[in-house]
Amino acid sequence: MQLVLEKRAERSNIIALVSPLIAIGLTIVTMSILFAILGKNPISALGVYFIDPLTDSYSLQEIAVKAAPLVMIAIGLSLCYLANVWNIGAEGQFLIGAVAGSWLAVETHGTDAGPWVLPAMLLLAAAGGALYALIPAICRVRFGASEILTSLMLVYVADLFLDYLVRGPWRDPAGFNFPTTAEFDPVATMPILIQGGRLHLGAIIALVVVAAAAVLLGRTIKGFEIRVVGAAPRAARFGGFNSNQLVLLTFAISGALAGLAGIIEVAGPVGHLQPGFSPGYGFTAIIVAFLGRLNPVGILIAGLFLALTFIGGEQAQIAMKIPLDVTKVFQGILLFYVLACDSLILYRFRLIFPSRQVHRGTA
């Protein structure tokens, strides 16, 4: 007897839509067991994680602040994944975008620079992220290198480059030897939308990105090309679509959005450039993209949900002394269940029994 995965003849659209909910449900059950092992009341812990942040206006603002970079990065990744291109290094593009945009903030610090600084920072960040993302794209198109490995390895290069800058040439002389730049000037920070809160213009930019992606995928020839190349590469070649150009395009857009998210995070809630300013948004956005079914509106909802886990994890650490790393465990388990459920959409388990042959001797 052998257990094998057999490809389904047809994919159920209903199951595809329900799959993320099944994954979330399985994740919550698993986390309840984990909370019980840690000696915490699972009902109380889940309430702190998922209910309490929704009852406080400040927490709701924080959810929107954390969801903005997740949604922007995930939108860019979804374009890559729809085209069957695997950008795993959005975290590095996120960091390089923050560095590129912060360069202008550092250079104009303490001067009489006008309101042009912030728009220029956003453009520099998007360009920096796009150029950095083109490195693995060109390596794939020109040399046939795996974009998964090259994009992932470049994350560590970006992280070390950021660390060098804030410990070396960009370190604030008045920062008591801490590895950080000087606080950005007001003209180099994101405008606050709600007085007394932290909700900033980046949340609006994220919504614009969602709307633009929905129009691109649903209303343009290029969006149709992205979906066809990813779903049926052979048919795309017969249709005259250039897959190499699409690799470069999707990587550039993905890197630009990740870089834009990076400078928005630095110029928004952080206010200066420092090591470790990202809690792993570039990697968490992969979960957001798949949980949102690579659909812009779905990604927006998934981004808000993952942002809720960040805020809930912080509150659980304070209220119930639950380690903050449990949030990362939650996200990892969620990704596992999302991928497992997606596999069962396309494949099914089948038992194969070996045939028995009866050999008869001759007299």
N, C-alpha and C positions, 0 to 999 in steps of 0.2 A: 504493500500500500504506500502511495506517495502523495504528498500534499503539494500542489503546484498553484501558481497564480496564472489564471487564464484571462486574456483580454476580452472584455465584454464586446458584444456586437454593436450595442448602442449605449450611449451615455444618457442617463436620466437628468434632465435639467432641474427637476424638482429636488432630487438628491443632491445635486451640485449646489443648490441654494441653501439646503438644510445642513449640508456638511459642516460649515463653520459653527453653527449652533451646537451640533453634536460634539465637535471638538472642544468648544467652550464648556459644555456640560461635563464631558469626561475629565477635563482639566480641573474643574471645580471639585468633582468627586475625589480626584487624586490629591488635590491640595487639602481637602478636608481630612483625609487620612494622614497626610504629612503634619498638619496642625495637631492632630490627636497624638501623633508620635512625639511631637515637641512638648506635649503636656498642656496644650492650649485648647480652649473650647472652640471647636470648628465653627459653630454658628456665630459666636461672637467675633471670631477672627474674620470670617467672610463678611460680616456686617461692617467691620472697620475697613476692610478692603474695598467693598463695592457699594455700600449704602451711605456711610457717614460722609464721604467726600461730596456726595450729591445733595446734601442738606445744608451746605455752607457756601455762601456766595464767594468767599475768598478761595476756597478749594475749587469751585467751578471755574474761576478765572485761571487758577494754576493748571487745571486740566487742559484748558484751551491753549495756554502758553506752551505746555509740553507736547500737545498734539500737533501744533503747527509744524515744527521741524520733522516730526515723524511722517506726517501726511505728505509734505513736500518731497522728502527723500523717497518715500514709497511710491509716489506717482511716477517719478523718474525710473525707479526700478521696474515698475509694472510695464513700462514701455519696452524695456530691455527683455523682460521675461516673455512678454507677448510675442516678441520677435525671435524667441528662442536664443537669446543672447544672455549670458549669465554674469552680470555685474555683482560681485560679492564685496567689492571694495568701496562701497559708498561711504563708509566711515572715514577712509582716507581722503576722499574727495570733500567730505564735510569739513575735515580739519584744514585742508589746503585752502578751501574757500574762505574759512575764517582767517587764515594767515594772510591771504591776498587782500581781503577787505580791511583787515586791521593795519596793514602797512600804511594806508592813507591816514587812518586815525592816529597812528603813532607819529607820522611825519608832520601832520597839521596840529599836533597837540600844543596847546598854549598860544596858538596864533589867532588871528582875526578871520579865520576861514568862515565862509558863509554857508548857507543851507545846501549848497551843492555837494557838500562832503558826503552826506549819507547816501544819496543816489549814486554817486561815484563809487562808494564802497560796495554797494550792492552789485554794480556792474563788474567791478574788479573781482568780487567773490565768485560770481557766476562764471566769468571767463577763466579764473583760476581752477575752479572745479571741473569745467569742461575740458581744459587742456590736460589736466591731470588724468581725467578719465580716458582721454584719447590715447594715452600710453598703452594700456592693455588692449585697446581696440586696434591700434596699429600693429601691435605685436601679433594679434590673431590674424589680421588681414594679410600682413606682409610675410610673417614667418610661420603662421599656423600654430602659434603658442596658445595654450589654454588660458582664456580670459579669466577663468575662475582662479587659477593660481596666481597669475600676474596681478590682477586687481587686489587680491587678498594680501599679497606680500607688500604691495605699495602702501597698505594701511600702516604698517610698521615704519616705513620710511617717512611718511607724513607725521606720525606721532613723534619720532625722534627729531625731525626737523623743527617741529613746533617747540619741543623741549629745549632744543639748542637756542632758539631765538629768545625765548622768555628768560632763559638763564644767562644769556650772553648779551648780544647787541641791543635787544629791545627791553632789557630789564629796567624797571623803574628805579632810578637812583635814590628816590625817597621811599622806597618800598620795604625798608628794613631787611634787605637781602632776600626777600621772598621772590620766587620765580614768577613774576607777573609784570605786565606792562602797566603804565600809568592808567588811571581811570580815564575813559574816553570823555572828550568834551561833549556838552549837550548837543552840538550840531552833528555829532558822530554816533548818536544813540537813537534807538527806535522810539517814536512818539508813543506816549501812553494813551490808551483809548478811554480808560475809566479813571477818574481822579482818585488818588489814594490806593489804587490797585496796581497790578503788574501786567495786566492785559495790554498788549502793544499792537502796533500796526502789522506785525508779522502774522497775526491770526487772519487778518483781512487778505494779506498776500497769499496765504495758504488756500483760502477759499477761491481766490482768482485762479490759482494754479489748478485746482480741482475742476473749475468750470472750463478752463482752457483745454485740459486733458480730455474732458468729456466731449467737447466740440471736435478736437483733433481725431479722436478714435471713432466718433460716431458720424461725423459730417464731412470728413476730408478724404481725398484720395490717399494721402500719406498714411492716415490711420488705417485705411483699408489695406494698404501695402504691408504695414506692420503686422496686422493680424493674419494676412495670407502667408507671408514668409514664415511666420512662426507655426502656423497650423499645417501648411502644405508647401514645403520648400520646393518640391519638384514642380508643382503647379505654378508657383511663383516664378520659377526660371522660365517656364514656357510662356508666362505672361509678360516676360521682359523685365521683371523686377531685379534690381541689382542688390544682392544680399550683402555684399561687402560695404557698399555705401550705407546700407541700413544699419550695419554694425556700428559704423562710425557715427551715424546720426543719433541712434538711440543712446550710445555711450555718452556722446557730447551733451545731449539733453539731460540725461540722468546725472552726469557730473555737475552740470550747471545748476540744477535744482538742489543737489546736495550741497554745493558750495554756497548757494544763496541761503540755504537753511543754516549753514555754519555761521555766516556773518550775522544773520538775524538773531541767532542764539547769543553770540558774543556781544553784539551791540544792543541787545534787548535785556534779558534778565541778568546776564553776567556783568556787563559793563566794562570789561577789560579782557585781555587775552591771557590765559593761564593754562598750564597742563591739566589734563583731566576735566576740562569744562564739559565734555560730552559724557553722559552716562551710557554710551554705546548706542546712540540713536541710529547710526548707520547700519548696525546689525539688527536692532529691534525693528527697523523699517522693513526688513525682509519678511518678518512675521506679519507686519501690517499689510504688506502687499498681497501675500497669499491668503490671509484671513479675509481681506476685502475682495477676494476673487479677481484680482487684477483689474477691478472696475473702479473708476474715480470716486463715485459716490460710496461704494462699499469700502474703499480705502479711507475715506473721511470718517465713516462710522467706526471702522477698526482702529484708526488712529486715536480717536477719542477713548475707545475702550482700553487700549494699551496705556494711554496717558493716565487713565483712571487707576491702573495697577501701580504706576509709579507713585501717584499721590497716596493711594491706599497703603502702599508699602511703607511710605514715610510715616504715616499716621499709626500704622500697626507697630512700627518700631518704637514709637513714643508711648503709645497707650498700652501695648501688650508685651513689650520687650521682645518682639519677634525680629530676628536678624534681617537687615535690609537685603541681604543676598537671597532671601526667600523669593523676592520679586523676580530675580533673574532665573531662579528655579522655575517659577510659575511660567515665565515667558518661554523657557526652553521646553517645558512639558507641553505648553500650548502649541508650539511649532511642531513638536513630534506628533501630536494628535491631528493637527491640520494636515500634515503630509500623509499620515496614515489613512485618514478619511478620504483624502484626494486619491490615494492609491486604490482604495476600494471602489471609487467611482469608476475608474477606468478598468479595474481588474476584479476578478472574483476568485475565491478559493475553490479548488476542485480536487476531489480525491480520485486518484487513478489506481486501479487495482491491476496488478500484472496478470496477463493472460496465462492460463495453465495449459500446457500442451501434454497430451498423453501419448507416450511412445509405446507402441506394441511390437513385440518381438515376432519374428517369423519362425515357423516350425521348420 
